[in-house]
Amino acid sequence: MIAKLTVTKQITNTQMEAIRQKLSDIAQENVTLQTVIDDAIIGGFVAELNGKIYDCSLKTRLKELQSYLKVAENDNKY
């Protein structure tokens, strides 16, 4: 099974193996990583496996924080 791994820069073999092993555990079979470099995710990684997306990117975390802060700001208006 092939998983697409998007990162901002080339990662170490140790990091790649840890991610590959975790995805293999999830898939319950051996996974091969296809690595894509995309600095738009700012940091972290995004893995696509079997139609599912595992988004551990800094870009997504910042969007989540922004949404949380907007909700908190709106809650304080009342």
PQR file with spaces between the fields and no chain letter, atoms N, CA, C, O and H, PARSE charges and radii, in Angstrom:
ATOM       1  N    MET     1       0.846   -1.164    0.000 -0.4000 1.5000
ATOM       2  CA   MET     1       0.000    0.000    0.000 -0.0000 2.0000
ATOM       3  C    MET     1       0.898    1.234    0.000  0.5500 1.7000
ATOM       4  O    MET     1       1.928    1.268    0.672 -0.5500 1.4000
ATOM       5  N    ILE     2       0.494    2.235   -0.756 -0.4000 1.5000
ATOM       6  CA   ILE     2       1.268    3.470   -0.846 -0.0000 2.0000
ATOM       7  C    ILE     2       0.527    4.591   -0.121  0.5500 1.7000
ATOM       8  O    ILE     2      -0.683    4.755   -0.279 -0.5500 1.4000
ATOM       9  H    ILE     2      -0.343    2.207   -1.302  0.4000 1.0000
ATOM      10  N    ALA     3       1.263    5.353    0.670 -0.4000 1.5000
ATOM      11  CA   ALA     3       0.723    6.525    1.353 -0.0000 2.0000
ATOM      12  C    ALA     3       1.472    7.746    0.847  0.5500 1.7000
ATOM      13  O    ALA     3       2.691    7.711    0.681 -0.5500 1.4000
ATOM      14  H    ALA     3       2.246    5.220    0.799  0.4000 1.0000
ATOM      15  N    LYS     4       0.746    8.814    0.607 -0.4000 1.5000
ATOM      16  CA   LYS     4       1.359   10.081    0.206 -0.0000 2.0000
ATOM      17  C    LYS     4       1.664   10.870    1.467  0.5500 1.7000
ATOM      18  O    LYS     4       0.784   11.086    2.300 -0.5500 1.4000
ATOM      19  H    LYS     4      -0.245    8.842    0.742  0.4000 1.0000
ATOM      20  N    LEU     5       2.909   11.297    1.606 -0.4000 1.5000
ATOM      21  CA   LEU     5       3.347   12.054    2.774 -0.0000 2.0000
ATOM      22  C    LEU     5       3.809   13.425    2.314  0.5500 1.7000
ATOM      23  O    LEU     5       4.788   13.533    1.576 -0.5500 1.4000
ATOM      24  H    LEU     5       3.623   11.121    0.929  0.4000 1.0000
ATOM      25  N    THR     6       3.118   14.471    2.741 -0.4000 1.5000
ATOM      26  CA   THR     6       3.476   15.837    2.386 -0.0000 2.0000
ATOM      27  C    THR     6       4.187   16.477    3.569  0.5500 1.7000
ATOM      28  O    THR     6       3.678   16.480    4.690 -0.5500 1.4000
ATOM      29  H    THR     6       2.322   14.383    3.340  0.4000 1.0000
ATOM      30  N    VAL     7       5.362   17.014    3.305 -0.4000 1.5000
ATOM      31  CA   VAL     7       6.180   17.669    4.327 -0.0000 2.0000
ATOM      32  C    VAL     7       6.714   18.987    3.761  0.5500 1.7000
ATOM      33  O    VAL     7       6.651   19.214    2.553 -0.5500 1.4000
ATOM      34  H    VAL     7       5.775   17.011    2.394  0.4000 1.0000
ATOM      35  N    THR     8       7.235   19.849    4.628 -0.4000 1.5000
ATOM      36  CA   THR     8       7.754   21.134    4.160 -0.0000 2.0000
ATOM      37  C    THR     8       9.184   21.043    3.646  0.5500 1.7000
ATOM      38  O    THR     8       9.609   21.846    2.815 -0.5500 1.4000
ATOM      39  H    THR     8       7.286   19.664    5.610  0.4000 1.0000
ATOM      40  N    LYS     9       9.913   20.069    4.142 -0.4000 1.5000
ATOM      41  CA   LYS     9      11.292   19.855    3.699 -0.0000 2.0000
ATOM      42  C    LYS     9      11.607   18.378    3.891  0.5500 1.7000
ATOM      43  O    LYS     9      10.867   17.662    4.565 -0.5500 1.4000
ATOM      44  H    LYS     9       9.569   19.417    4.817  0.4000 1.0000
ATOM      45  N    GLN    10      12.680   17.936    3.311 -0.4000 1.5000
ATOM      46  CA   GLN    10      13.067   16.534    3.447 -0.0000 2.0000
ATOM      47  C    GLN    10      13.251   16.197    4.923  0.5500 1.7000
ATOM      48  O    GLN    10      13.909   16.937    5.654 -0.5500 1.4000
ATOM      49  H    GLN    10      13.281   18.518    2.763  0.4000 1.0000
ATOM      50  N    ILE    11      12.673   15.088    5.357 -0.4000 1.5000
ATOM      51  CA   ILE    11      12.800   14.673    6.750 -0.0000 2.0000
ATOM      52  C    ILE    11      13.845   13.563    6.849  0.5500 1.7000
ATOM      53  O    ILE    11      14.243   12.969    5.847 -0.5500 1.4000
ATOM      54  H    ILE    11      12.138   14.487    4.763  0.4000 1.0000
ATOM      55  N    THR    12      14.276   13.303    8.072 -0.4000 1.5000
ATOM      56  CA   THR    12      15.299   12.283    8.279 -0.0000 2.0000
ATOM      57  C    THR    12      14.721   10.889    8.043  0.5500 1.7000
ATOM      58  O    THR    12      13.507   10.684    8.075 -0.5500 1.4000
ATOM      59  H    THR    12      13.953   13.787    8.886  0.4000 1.0000
ATOM      60  N    ASN    13      15.607    9.956    7.810 -0.4000 1.5000
ATOM      61  CA   ASN    13      15.180    8.563    7.648 -0.0000 2.0000
ATOM      62  C    ASN    13      14.487    8.049    8.903  0.5500 1.7000
ATOM      63  O    ASN    13      13.536    7.272    8.815 -0.5500 1.4000
ATOM      64  H    ASN    13      16.593   10.122    7.784  0.4000 1.0000
ATOM      65  N    THR    14      14.955    8.476   10.059 -0.4000 1.5000
ATOM      66  CA   THR    14      14.348    8.059   11.331 -0.0000 2.0000
ATOM      67  C    THR    14      12.911    8.571   11.423  0.5500 1.7000
ATOM      68  O    THR    14      12.006    7.829   11.804 -0.5500 1.4000
ATOM      69  H    THR    14      15.728    9.107   10.130  0.4000 1.0000
ATOM      70  N    GLN    15      12.707    9.835   11.075 -0.4000 1.5000
ATOM      71  CA   GLN    15      11.357   10.400   11.098 -0.0000 2.0000
ATOM      72  C    GLN    15      10.458    9.694   10.092  0.5500 1.7000
ATOM      73  O    GLN    15       9.316    9.350   10.398 -0.5500 1.4000
ATOM      74  H    GLN    15      13.442   10.438   10.766  0.4000 1.0000
ATOM      75  N    MET    16      10.985    9.482    8.891 -0.4000 1.5000
ATOM      76  CA   MET    16      10.203    8.825    7.850 -0.0000 2.0000
ATOM      77  C    MET    16       9.806    7.411    8.267  0.5500 1.7000
ATOM      78  O    MET    16       8.675    6.981    8.038 -0.5500 1.4000
ATOM      79  H    MET    16      11.912    9.761    8.643  0.4000 1.0000
ATOM      80  N    GLU    17      10.738    6.700    8.876 -0.4000 1.5000
ATOM      81  CA   GLU    17      10.451    5.327    9.308 -0.0000 2.0000
ATOM      82  C    GLU    17       9.405    5.309   10.423  0.5500 1.7000
ATOM      83  O    GLU    17       8.551    4.422   10.453 -0.5500 1.4000
ATOM      84  H    GLU    17      11.657    7.049    9.061  0.4000 1.0000
ATOM      85  N    ALA    18       9.464    6.270   11.331 -0.4000 1.5000
ATOM      86  CA   ALA    18       8.472    6.331   12.414 -0.0000 2.0000
ATOM      87  C    ALA    18       7.077    6.578   11.842  0.5500 1.7000
ATOM      88  O    ALA    18       6.109    5.946   12.265 -0.5500 1.4000
ATOM      89  H    ALA    18      10.157    6.990   11.307  0.4000 1.0000
ATOM      90  N    ILE    19       6.977    7.485   10.895 -0.4000 1.5000
ATOM      91  CA   ILE    19       5.674    7.768   10.263 -0.0000 2.0000
ATOM      92  C    ILE    19       5.211    6.563    9.452  0.5500 1.7000
ATOM      93  O    ILE    19       4.042    6.184    9.515 -0.5500 1.4000
ATOM      94  H    ILE    19       7.763    7.999   10.551  0.4000 1.0000
ATOM      95  N    ARG    20       6.118    5.963    8.695 -0.4000 1.5000
ATOM      96  CA   ARG    20       5.770    4.784    7.892 -0.0000 2.0000
ATOM      97  C    ARG    20       5.263    3.646    8.778  0.5500 1.7000
ATOM      98  O    ARG    20       4.280    2.980    8.452 -0.5500 1.4000
ATOM      99  H    ARG    20       7.068    6.271    8.644  0.4000 1.0000
ATOM     100  N    GLN    21       5.945    3.436    9.900 -0.4000 1.5000
ATOM     101  CA   GLN    21       5.540    2.363   10.809 -0.0000 2.0000
ATOM     102  C    GLN    21       4.168    2.632   11.404  0.5500 1.7000
ATOM     103  O    GLN    21       3.352    1.717   11.511 -0.5500 1.4000
ATOM     104  H    GLN    21       6.743    3.977   10.165  0.4000 1.0000
ATOM     105  N    LYS    22       3.903    3.875   11.793 -0.4000 1.5000
ATOM     106  CA   LYS    22       2.597    4.224   12.363 -0.0000 2.0000
ATOM     107  C    LYS    22       1.492    4.018   11.332  0.5500 1.7000
ATOM     108  O    LYS    22       0.433    3.475   11.649 -0.5500 1.4000
ATOM     109  H    LYS    22       4.566    4.618   11.706  0.4000 1.0000
ATOM     110  N    LEU    23       1.743    4.455   10.086 -0.4000 1.5000
ATOM     111  CA   LEU    23       0.749    4.261    9.030 -0.0000 2.0000
ATOM     112  C    LEU    23       0.564    2.781    8.708  0.5500 1.7000
ATOM     113  O    LEU    23      -0.548    2.349    8.405 -0.5500 1.4000
ATOM     114  H    LEU    23       2.603    4.895    9.828  0.4000 1.0000
ATOM     115  N    SER    24       1.632    2.006    8.769 -0.4000 1.5000
ATOM     116  CA   SER    24       1.523    0.554    8.570 -0.0000 2.0000
ATOM     117  C    SER    24       0.671   -0.080    9.662  0.5500 1.7000
ATOM     118  O    SER    24      -0.122   -0.982    9.394 -0.5500 1.4000
ATOM     119  H    SER    24       2.536    2.357    9.015  0.4000 1.0000
ATOM     120  N    ASP    25       0.836    0.393   10.888 -0.4000 1.5000
ATOM     121  CA   ASP    25       0.012   -0.110   11.995 -0.0000 2.0000
ATOM     122  C    ASP    25      -1.464    0.216   11.751  0.5500 1.7000
ATOM     123  O    ASP    25      -2.335   -0.625   11.974 -0.5500 1.4000
ATOM     124  H    ASP    25       1.481    1.126   11.106  0.4000 1.0000
ATOM     125  N    ILE    26      -1.738    1.428   11.297 -0.4000 1.5000
ATOM     126  CA   ILE    26      -3.117    1.830   11.016 -0.0000 2.0000
ATOM     127  C    ILE    26      -3.706    0.980    9.891  0.5500 1.7000
ATOM     128  O    ILE    26      -4.835    0.500    9.992 -0.5500 1.4000
ATOM     129  H    ILE    26      -1.031    2.111   11.116  0.4000 1.0000
ATOM     130  N    ALA    27      -2.934    0.798    8.821 -0.4000 1.5000
ATOM     131  CA   ALA    27      -3.410    0.054    7.654 -0.0000 2.0000
ATOM     132  C    ALA    27      -3.388   -1.452    7.874  0.5500 1.7000
ATOM     133  O    ALA    27      -4.018   -2.203    7.130 -0.5500 1.4000
ATOM     134  H    ALA    27      -2.017    1.188    8.739  0.4000 1.0000
ATOM     135  N    GLN    28      -2.679   -1.881    8.872 -0.4000 1.5000
ATOM     136  CA   GLN    28      -2.479   -3.300    9.175 -0.0000 2.0000
ATOM     137  C    GLN    28      -1.840   -4.038    8.003  0.5500 1.7000
ATOM     138  O    GLN    28      -2.116   -5.212    7.754 -0.5500 1.4000
ATOM     139  H    GLN    28      -2.166   -1.271    9.477  0.4000 1.0000
ATOM     140  N    GLU    29      -0.980   -3.314    7.294 -0.4000 1.5000
ATOM     141  CA   GLU    29      -0.152   -3.901    6.243 -0.0000 2.0000
ATOM     142  C    GLU    29       1.012   -2.962    5.969  0.5500 1.7000
ATOM     143  O    GLU    29       1.007   -1.808    6.398 -0.5500 1.4000
ATOM     144  H    GLU    29      -0.756   -2.361    7.497  0.4000 1.0000
ATOM     145  N    ASN    30       2.001   -3.462    5.257 -0.4000 1.5000
ATOM     146  CA   ASN    30       3.191   -2.670    4.974 -0.0000 2.0000
ATOM     147  C    ASN    30       2.857   -1.469    4.090  0.5500 1.7000
ATOM     148  O    ASN    30       2.167   -1.608    3.081 -0.5500 1.4000
ATOM     149  H    ASN    30       2.005   -4.400    4.908  0.4000 1.0000
ATOM     150  N    VAL    31       3.343   -0.307    4.469 -0.4000 1.5000
ATOM     151  CA   VAL    31       3.095    0.925    3.734 -0.0000 2.0000
ATOM     152  C    VAL    31       4.405    1.457    3.166  0.5500 1.7000
ATOM     153  O    VAL    31       5.438    1.452    3.836 -0.5500 1.4000
ATOM     154  H    VAL    31       3.904   -0.194    5.289  0.4000 1.0000
ATOM     155  N    THR    32       4.344    1.910    1.933 -0.4000 1.5000
ATOM     156  CA   THR    32       5.461    2.599    1.287 -0.0000 2.0000
ATOM     157  C    THR    32       5.084    4.067    1.183  0.5500 1.7000
ATOM     158  O    THR    32       3.960    4.402    0.807 -0.5500 1.4000
ATOM     159  H    THR    32       3.506    1.914    1.389  0.4000 1.0000
ATOM     160  N    LEU    33       6.029    4.945    1.518 -0.4000 1.5000
ATOM     161  CA   LEU    33       5.745    6.376    1.494 -0.0000 2.0000
ATOM     162  C    LEU    33       6.174    7.010    0.175  0.5500 1.7000
ATOM     163  O    LEU    33       7.272    6.769   -0.327 -0.5500 1.4000
ATOM     164  H    LEU    33       6.942    4.673    1.824  0.4000 1.0000
ATOM     165  N    GLN    34       5.282    7.818   -0.364 -0.4000 1.5000
ATOM     166  CA   GLN    34       5.585    8.664   -1.516 -0.0000 2.0000
ATOM     167  C    GLN    34       5.653   10.084   -0.951  0.5500 1.7000
ATOM     168  O    GLN    34       4.627   10.637   -0.555 -0.5500 1.4000
ATOM     169  H    GLN    34       4.390    8.013    0.044  0.4000 1.0000
ATOM     170  N    THR    35       6.834   10.671   -0.909 -0.4000 1.5000
ATOM     171  CA   THR    35       7.038   11.959   -0.255 -0.0000 2.0000
ATOM     172  C    THR    35       6.884   13.111   -1.240  0.5500 1.7000
ATOM     173  O    THR    35       7.399   13.072   -2.358 -0.5500 1.4000
ATOM     174  H    THR    35       7.667   10.221   -1.231  0.4000 1.0000
ATOM     175  N    VAL    36       6.157   14.143   -0.792 -0.4000 1.5000
ATOM     176  CA   VAL    36       5.955   15.360   -1.570 -0.0000 2.0000
ATOM     177  C    VAL    36       6.392   16.533   -0.692  0.5500 1.7000
ATOM     178  O    VAL    36       6.041   16.592    0.486 -0.5500 1.4000
ATOM     179  H    VAL    36       5.739   14.174    0.115  0.4000 1.0000
ATOM     180  N    ILE    37       7.143   17.451   -1.255 -0.4000 1.5000
ATOM     181  CA   ILE    37       7.574   18.649   -0.535 -0.0000 2.0000
ATOM     182  C    ILE    37       6.616   19.791   -0.881  0.5500 1.7000
ATOM     183  O    ILE    37       6.408   20.103   -2.054 -0.5500 1.4000
ATOM     184  H    ILE    37       7.428   17.404   -2.213  0.4000 1.0000
ATOM     185  N    ASP    38       6.033   20.413    0.152 -0.4000 1.5000
ATOM     186  CA   ASP    38       5.111   21.537   -0.047 -0.0000 2.0000
ATOM     187  C    ASP    38       5.208   22.452    1.165  0.5500 1.7000
ATOM     188  O    ASP    38       4.705   22.121    2.239 -0.5500 1.4000
ATOM     189  H    ASP    38       6.202   20.160    1.104  0.4000 1.0000
ATOM     190  N    ASP    39       5.853   23.601    0.994 -0.4000 1.5000
ATOM     191  CA   ASP    39       6.045   24.491    2.136 -0.0000 2.0000
ATOM     192  C    ASP    39       4.769   25.237    2.530  0.5500 1.7000
ATOM     193  O    ASP    39       4.777   25.973    3.516 -0.5500 1.4000
ATOM     194  H    ASP    39       6.260   23.869    0.122  0.4000 1.0000
ATOM     195  N    ALA    40       3.684   25.067    1.791 -0.4000 1.5000
ATOM     196  CA   ALA    40       2.414   25.711    2.131 -0.0000 2.0000
ATOM     197  C    ALA    40       1.831   25.178    3.443  0.5500 1.7000
ATOM     198  O    ALA    40       1.021   25.854    4.077 -0.5500 1.4000
ATOM     199  H    ALA    40       3.677   24.469    0.990  0.4000 1.0000
ATOM     200  N    ILE    41       2.235   23.974    3.854 -0.4000 1.5000
ATOM     201  CA   ILE    41       1.698   23.428    5.105 -0.0000 2.0000
ATOM     202  C    ILE    41       2.430   23.978    6.325  0.5500 1.7000
ATOM     203  O    ILE    41       2.069   23.659    7.458 -0.5500 1.4000
ATOM     204  H    ILE    41       2.893   23.425    3.339  0.4000 1.0000
ATOM     205  N    ILE    42       3.446   24.794    6.110 -0.4000 1.5000
ATOM     206  CA   ILE    42       4.232   25.533    7.102 -0.0000 2.0000
ATOM     207  C    ILE    42       5.132   24.615    7.936  0.5500 1.7000
ATOM     208  O    ILE    42       6.321   24.900    8.077 -0.5500 1.4000
ATOM     209  H    ILE    42       3.740   25.054    5.190  0.4000 1.0000
ATOM     210  N    GLY    43       4.611   23.549    8.478 -0.4000 1.5000
ATOM     211  CA   GLY    43       5.388   22.611    9.287 -0.0000 2.0000
ATOM     212  C    GLY    43       4.566   21.355    9.514  0.5500 1.7000
ATOM     213  O    GLY    43       3.394   21.301    9.141 -0.5500 1.4000
ATOM     214  H    GLY    43       3.645   23.318    8.363  0.4000 1.0000
ATOM     215  N    GLY    44       5.162   20.363   10.115 -0.4000 1.5000
ATOM     216  CA   GLY    44       4.462   19.113   10.364 -0.0000 2.0000
ATOM     217  C    GLY    44       4.356   18.283    9.095  0.5500 1.7000
ATOM     218  O    GLY    44       5.240   18.329    8.239 -0.5500 1.4000
ATOM     219  H    GLY    44       6.114   20.407   10.419  0.4000 1.0000
ATOM     220  N    PHE    45       3.262   17.517    8.976 -0.4000 1.5000
ATOM     221  CA   PHE    45       3.068   16.693    7.783 -0.0000 2.0000
ATOM     222  C    PHE    45       1.590   16.419    7.566  0.5500 1.7000
ATOM     223  O    PHE    45       0.766   16.582    8.465 -0.5500 1.4000
ATOM     224  H    PHE    45       2.545   17.480    9.671  0.4000 1.0000
ATOM     225  N    VAL    46       1.281   16.000    6.349 -0.4000 1.5000
ATOM     226  CA   VAL    46      -0.051   15.527    5.994 -0.0000 2.0000
ATOM     227  C    VAL    46       0.148   14.170    5.329  0.5500 1.7000
ATOM     228  O    VAL    46       0.919   14.050    4.376 -0.5500 1.4000
ATOM     229  H    VAL    46       1.951   15.868    5.618  0.4000 1.0000
ATOM     230  N    ALA    47      -0.538   13.158    5.824 -0.4000 1.5000
ATOM     231  CA   ALA    47      -0.447   11.821    5.240 -0.0000 2.0000
ATOM     232  C    ALA    47      -1.802   11.431    4.664  0.5500 1.7000
ATOM     233  O    ALA    47      -2.841   11.628    5.294 -0.5500 1.4000
ATOM     234  H    ALA    47      -1.164   13.255    6.598  0.4000 1.0000
ATOM     235  N    GLU    48      -1.772   10.881    3.469 -0.4000 1.5000
ATOM     236  CA   GLU    48      -2.979   10.357    2.831 -0.0000 2.0000
ATOM     237  C    GLU    48      -2.808    8.851    2.700  0.5500 1.7000
ATOM     238  O    GLU    48      -1.863    8.363    2.079 -0.5500 1.4000
ATOM     239  H    GLU    48      -0.928   10.721    2.957  0.4000 1.0000
ATOM     240  N    LEU    49      -3.742    8.131    3.300 -0.4000 1.5000
ATOM     241  CA   LEU    49      -3.662    6.678    3.317 -0.0000 2.0000
ATOM     242  C    LEU    49      -5.054    6.094    3.138  0.5500 1.7000
ATOM     243  O    LEU    49      -5.956    6.344    3.937 -0.5500 1.4000
ATOM     244  H    LEU    49      -4.509    8.527    3.805  0.4000 1.0000
ATOM     245  N    ASN    50      -5.212    5.323    2.090 -0.4000 1.5000
ATOM     246  CA   ASN    50      -6.469    4.603    1.890 -0.0000 2.0000
ATOM     247  C    ASN    50      -7.683    5.531    1.873  0.5500 1.7000
ATOM     248  O    ASN    50      -8.740    5.176    2.395 -0.5500 1.4000
ATOM     249  H    ASN    50      -4.479    5.120    1.441  0.4000 1.0000
ATOM     250  N    GLY    51      -7.540    6.709    1.281 -0.4000 1.5000
ATOM     251  CA   GLY    51      -8.653    7.651    1.195 -0.0000 2.0000
ATOM     252  C    GLY    51      -8.849    8.520    2.416  0.5500 1.7000
ATOM     253  O    GLY    51      -9.722    9.388    2.421 -0.5500 1.4000
ATOM     254  H    GLY    51      -6.681    6.997    0.857  0.4000 1.0000
ATOM     255  N    LYS    52      -8.061    8.308    3.449 -0.4000 1.5000
ATOM     256  CA   LYS    52      -8.153    9.128    4.656 -0.0000 2.0000
ATOM     257  C    LYS    52      -6.965   10.078    4.720  0.5500 1.7000
ATOM     258  O    LYS    52      -5.860    9.757    4.282 -0.5500 1.4000
ATOM     259  H    LYS    52      -7.352    7.603    3.445  0.4000 1.0000
ATOM     260  N    ILE    53      -7.224   11.254    5.277 -0.4000 1.5000
ATOM     261  CA   ILE    53      -6.166   12.251    5.423 -0.0000 2.0000
ATOM     262  C    ILE    53      -5.875   12.441    6.911  0.5500 1.7000
ATOM     263  O    ILE    53      -6.777   12.686    7.711 -0.5500 1.4000
ATOM     264  H    ILE    53      -8.121   11.515    5.633  0.4000 1.0000
ATOM     265  N    TYR    54      -4.604   12.322    7.256 -0.4000 1.5000
ATOM     266  CA   TYR    54      -4.133   12.544    8.620 -0.0000 2.0000
ATOM     267  C    TYR    54      -3.335   13.842    8.589  0.5500 1.7000
ATOM     268  O    TYR    54      -2.167   13.859    8.200 -0.5500 1.4000
ATOM     269  H    TYR    54      -3.871   12.123    6.606  0.4000 1.0000
ATOM     270  N    ASP    55      -3.984   14.931    9.005 -0.4000 1.5000
ATOM     271  CA   ASP    55      -3.401   16.257    8.873 -0.0000 2.0000
ATOM     272  C    ASP    55      -2.768   16.696   10.189  0.5500 1.7000
ATOM     273  O    ASP    55      -3.464   17.053   11.139 -0.5500 1.4000
ATOM     274  H    ASP    55      -4.932   14.917    9.321  0.4000 1.0000
ATOM     275  N    CYS    56      -1.466   16.665   10.227 -0.4000 1.5000
ATOM     276  CA   CYS    56      -0.698   17.091   11.394 -0.0000 2.0000
ATOM     277  C    CYS    56       0.131   18.313   11.031  0.5500 1.7000
ATOM     278  O    CYS    56       1.239   18.504   11.533 -0.5500 1.4000
ATOM     279  H    CYS    56      -0.901   16.375    9.454  0.4000 1.0000
ATOM     280  N    SER    57      -0.427   19.139   10.146 -0.4000 1.5000
ATOM     281  CA   SER    57       0.322   20.301    9.664 -0.0000 2.0000
ATOM     282  C    SER    57       0.126   21.503   10.575  0.5500 1.7000
ATOM     283  O    SER    57      -0.902   21.641   11.238 -0.5500 1.4000
ATOM     284  H    SER    57      -1.327   18.984    9.738  0.4000 1.0000
ATOM     285  N    LEU    58       1.115   22.355   10.592 -0.4000 1.5000
ATOM     286  CA   LEU    58       1.031   23.587   11.362 -0.0000 2.0000
ATOM     287  C    LEU    58      -0.028   24.516   10.774  0.5500 1.7000
ATOM     288  O    LEU    58      -0.698   25.239   11.511 -0.5500 1.4000
ATOM     289  H    LEU    58       1.950   22.243   10.054  0.4000 1.0000
ATOM     290  N    LYS    59      -0.180   24.498    9.470 -0.4000 1.5000
ATOM     291  CA   LYS    59      -1.191   25.328    8.814 -0.0000 2.0000
ATOM     292  C    LYS    59      -2.585   25.016    9.358  0.5500 1.7000
ATOM     293  O    LYS    59      -3.347   25.929    9.674 -0.5500 1.4000
ATOM     294  H    LYS    59       0.364   23.910    8.871  0.4000 1.0000
ATOM     295  N    THR    60      -2.912   23.751    9.466 -0.4000 1.5000
ATOM     296  CA   THR    60      -4.221   23.350    9.985 -0.0000 2.0000
ATOM     297  C    THR    60      -4.361   23.702   11.457  0.5500 1.7000
ATOM     298  O    THR    60      -5.423   24.155   11.884 -0.5500 1.4000
ATOM     299  H    THR    60      -2.292   23.009    9.210  0.4000 1.0000
ATOM     300  N    ARG    61      -3.314   23.502   12.234 -0.4000 1.5000
ATOM     301  CA   ARG    61      -3.371   23.839   13.662 -0.0000 2.0000
ATOM     302  C    ARG    61      -3.610   25.337   13.859  0.5500 1.7000
ATOM     303  O    ARG    61      -4.357   25.735   14.752 -0.5500 1.4000
ATOM     304  H    ARG    61      -2.451   23.134   11.887  0.4000 1.0000
ATOM     305  N    LEU    62      -2.977   26.165   13.024 -0.4000 1.5000
ATOM     306  CA   LEU    62      -3.181   27.612   13.119 -0.0000 2.0000
ATOM     307  C    LEU    62      -4.608   28.000   12.731  0.5500 1.7000
ATOM     308  O    LEU    62      -5.195   28.891   13.343 -0.5500 1.4000
ATOM     309  H    LEU    62      -2.370   25.842   12.298  0.4000 1.0000
ATOM     310  N    LYS    63      -5.166   27.340   11.724 -0.4000 1.5000
ATOM     311  CA   LYS    63      -6.562   27.599   11.341 -0.0000 2.0000
ATOM     312  C    LYS    63      -7.507   27.219   12.481  0.5500 1.7000
ATOM     313  O    LYS    63      -8.467   27.938   12.761 -0.5500 1.4000
ATOM     314  H    LYS    63      -4.689   26.616   11.226  0.4000 1.0000
ATOM     315  N    GLU    64      -7.237   26.096   13.132 -0.4000 1.5000
ATOM     316  CA   GLU    64      -8.061   25.668   14.266 -0.0000 2.0000
ATOM     317  C    GLU    64      -7.986   26.677   15.406  0.5500 1.7000
ATOM     318  O    GLU    64      -9.003   26.996   16.022 -0.5500 1.4000
ATOM     319  H    GLU    64      -6.457   25.512   12.905  0.4000 1.0000
ATOM     320  N    LEU    65      -6.794   27.176   15.688 -0.4000 1.5000
ATOM     321  CA   LEU    65      -6.607   28.169   16.731 -0.0000 2.0000
ATOM     322  C    LEU    65      -7.348   29.453   16.382  0.5500 1.7000
ATOM     323  O    LEU    65      -7.983   30.060   17.244 -0.5500 1.4000
ATOM     324  H    LEU    65      -5.968   26.916   15.187  0.4000 1.0000
ATOM     325  N    GLN    66      -7.269   29.866   15.132 -0.4000 1.5000
ATOM     326  CA   GLN    66      -7.965   31.068   14.681 -0.0000 2.0000
ATOM     327  C    GLN    66      -9.473   30.921   14.881  0.5500 1.7000
ATOM     328  O    GLN    66     -10.127   31.850   15.355 -0.5500 1.4000
ATOM     329  H    GLN    66      -6.753   29.373   14.431  0.4000 1.0000
ATOM     330  N    SER    67     -10.023   29.775   14.529 -0.4000 1.5000
ATOM     331  CA   SER    67     -11.455   29.528   14.726 -0.0000 2.0000
ATOM     332  C    SER    67     -11.819   29.564   16.201  0.5500 1.7000
ATOM     333  O    SER    67     -12.836   30.141   16.585 -0.5500 1.4000
ATOM     334  H    SER    67      -9.493   29.020   14.145  0.4000 1.0000
ATOM     335  N    TYR    68     -10.986   28.945   17.022 -0.4000 1.5000
ATOM     336  CA   TYR    68     -11.223   28.929   18.462 -0.0000 2.0000
ATOM     337  C    TYR    68     -11.232   30.351   19.024  0.5500 1.7000
ATOM     338  O    TYR    68     -12.092   30.702   19.832 -0.5500 1.4000
ATOM     339  H    TYR    68     -10.159   28.476   16.709  0.4000 1.0000
ATOM     340  N    LEU    69     -10.283   31.153   18.596 -0.4000 1.5000
ATOM     341  CA   LEU    69     -10.202   32.531   19.093 -0.0000 2.0000
ATOM     342  C    LEU    69     -11.396   33.361   18.646  0.5500 1.7000
ATOM     343  O    LEU    69     -11.870   34.213   19.397 -0.5500 1.4000
ATOM     344  H    LEU    69      -9.584   30.869   17.939  0.4000 1.0000
ATOM     345  N    LYS    70     -11.890   33.124   17.431 -0.4000 1.5000
ATOM     346  CA   LYS    70     -13.075   33.841   16.954 -0.0000 2.0000
ATOM     347  C    LYS    70     -14.297   33.468   17.785  0.5500 1.7000
ATOM     348  O    LYS    70     -15.099   34.337   18.127 -0.5500 1.4000
ATOM     349  H    LYS    70     -11.505   32.431   16.821  0.4000 1.0000
ATOM     350  N    VAL    71     -14.445   32.204   18.108 -0.4000 1.5000
ATOM     351  CA   VAL    71     -15.561   31.743   18.925 -0.0000 2.0000
ATOM     352  C    VAL    71     -15.450   32.361   20.322  0.5500 1.7000
ATOM     353  O    VAL    71     -16.443   32.842   20.868 -0.5500 1.4000
ATOM     354  H    VAL    71     -13.793   31.498   17.831  0.4000 1.0000
ATOM     355  N    ALA    72     -14.267   32.349   20.888 -0.4000 1.5000
ATOM     356  CA   ALA    72     -14.055   32.915   22.210 -0.0000 2.0000
ATOM     357  C    ALA    72     -14.353   34.413   22.213  0.5500 1.7000
ATOM     358  O    ALA    72     -14.930   34.931   23.169 -0.5500 1.4000
ATOM     359  H    ALA    72     -13.460   31.958   20.445  0.4000 1.0000
ATOM     360  N    GLU    73     -13.966   35.093   21.166 -0.4000 1.5000
ATOM     361  CA   GLU    73     -14.217   36.531   21.056 -0.0000 2.0000
ATOM     362  C    GLU    73     -15.720   36.778   20.972  0.5500 1.7000
ATOM     363  O    GLU    73     -16.232   37.695   21.614 -0.5500 1.4000
ATOM     364  H    GLU    73     -13.497   34.672   20.389  0.4000 1.0000
ATOM     365  N    ASN    74     -16.420   35.983   20.199 -0.4000 1.5000
ATOM     366  CA   ASN    74     -17.876   36.150   20.080 -0.0000 2.0000
ATOM     367  C    ASN    74     -18.589   35.825   21.375  0.5500 1.7000
ATOM     368  O    ASN    74     -19.583   36.469   21.713 -0.5500 1.4000
ATOM     369  H    ASN    74     -16.004   35.239   19.677  0.4000 1.0000
ATOM     370  N    ASP    75     -18.098   34.833   22.110 -0.4000 1.5000
ATOM     371  CA   ASP    75     -18.697   34.489   23.405 -0.0000 2.0000
ATOM     372  C    ASP    75     -18.543   35.611   24.403  0.5500 1.7000
ATOM     373  O    ASP    75     -19.410   35.791   25.258 -0.5500 1.4000
ATOM     374  H    ASP    75     -17.291   34.310   21.836  0.4000 1.0000
ATOM     375  N    ASN    76     -17.474   36.368   24.324 -0.4000 1.5000
ATOM     376  CA   ASN    76     -17.227   37.465   25.258 -0.0000 2.0000
ATOM     377  C    ASN    76     -18.006   38.729   24.929  0.5500 1.7000
ATOM     378  O    ASN    76     -18.016   39.669   25.725 -0.5500 1.4000
ATOM     379  H    ASN    76     -16.770   36.223   23.629  0.4000 1.0000
ATOM     380  N    LYS    77     -18.653   38.771   23.784 -0.4000 1.5000
ATOM     381  CA   LYS    77     -19.422   39.963   23.390 -0.0000 2.0000
ATOM     382  C    LYS    77     -20.756   40.036   24.117  0.5500 1.7000
ATOM     383  O    LYS    77     -21.384   41.095   24.153 -0.5500 1.4000
ATOM     384  H    LYS    77     -18.645   38.008   23.138  0.4000 1.0000
ATOM     385  N    TYR    78     -21.189   38.943   24.687 -0.4000 1.5000
ATOM     386  CA   TYR    78     -22.523   38.921   25.305 -0.0000 2.0000
ATOM     387  C    TYR    78     -22.459   39.047   26.783  0.5500 1.7000
ATOM     388  O    TYR    78     -23.495   39.046   27.449 -0.5500 1.4000
ATOM     389  H    TYR    78     -20.680   38.083   24.658  0.4000 1.0000
